[in-house]
Amino acid sequence: MDELKLGPVTLRNRWLLKGFEMLDRRLAIKELLDEEVFNKLAPTHLGIFSCFGGITFFIFLMQIMTGLLLMIYYVPDTNSAYKSVVAITNDIPFGWAVRGLHFWGANLMVLTVMIHMGKIYFGGIYKAPRELNWVTGVALFLLTMGFSFTGYLLPWTQLSYWATVIATEAPGSMPGLGPLTKSLMLGGPDVSQITLSRFFTLHVIVLPASALALLTAHFVQIRTQGISGPM
Amino acid sequence: MEEAKRGWDEEPVSRRVFVGSALAGSALAAAAGVFYPLARYLLPESKSGGGKKETYSVALNEVHVGEARFFTFKRKPALIIRKTQTEVVALSAVCTHLGCIVKYHEEAKQMQCPCHGAKYDQTGRVLGGPAPKPLTPYSARIEAGNIVVEEA
């Protein structure tokens, strides 16, 4: 084998060929790649608004990477949280860039999710057989809101503190389950270290894990149902 | 002479090789643009000499009695005041009110902040204005004809 055609790509490098052959013999990836990647053509009726799901996923991956980097220096403790965020921004080399990417990524992700949902809604793409994918999509939208809400508290500034006070007072005034919901969110009567810890846990473990699981379902459904036809 | 005549046009680089190298070069540059900040971010102690204590020194005869000298210490403005022949003070020049840089007024023997008028004496104590705290002091000493400033 001195060359290998994968759709439009031709592999000639000896080492790449050897490596590919080694993998292909064990995993039979050539057929899979041909079918699912290289010879898979996108429908011609797709426009700019069809890209926003993918853009959202790209931003989500950026959030995971910048989030991991931030977590290396961030301290989820009421005495140190703000100081650690100031240190990330001012003292650690390129910390401003990492935090800036995470901050703007978070804002942009909400925007791109909205545009994506608008396209799906107004294009009628949620209709059968894609109703379940609309359901996972809405769940992912709610997770995005959860990311924004929990992430807002983490710098432990006046703004984040009072935003959390207000945003937990609101569900707290629900009739019936209100007080229970509020104390479940806060872990006590007011915003404290306990609140910071559980928001941190939600933000860095629970929400990302749920989002990854739902995204997998979201993408598998796209592959089974295919891209919807033109309007 | 034969050697010198061999120009770049004798063995033309094929378009494929040229475009390929250009692509590879751009890809490398892009990768460096990601991995350099990443490496610096993960190795922050390299920013100022591996966590070594920062010092600043200036020749004693460059600062006359009663004068002040501004310099950069720990990446922030600071000043040395030579109060007498043998007495030197080093302070942060960042006003504790809202972070402006204070000015030294030699006749009044005061630091005054141009933003909101906070006043400090030569040792950094607040004399008036909105400043909530004295200026951050650093340790300063005279050593072999030099003024040496270190973190207090």
Chai-1 contact restraints between the chains, C-beta under 6 A:
chainA,res_idxA,chainB,res_idxB,connection_type,confidence,min_distance_angstrom,max_distance_angstrom,comment,restraint_id
A,I92,B,P44,contact,1.0,0.0,6.0,A-B,restraint_1
A,P93,B,R40,contact,1.0,0.0,6.0,A-B,restraint_2
A,P93,B,Y41,contact,1.0,0.0,6.0,A-B,restraint_3
A,P93,B,P44,contact,1.0,0.0,6.0,A-B,restraint_4
A,P93,B,K47,contact,1.0,0.0,6.0,A-B,restraint_5
A,F94,B,P37,contact,1.0,0.0,6.0,A-B,restraint_6
A,F94,B,R40,contact,1.0,0.0,6.0,A-B,restraint_7
A,F94,B,Y41,contact,1.0,0.0,6.0,A-B,restraint_8
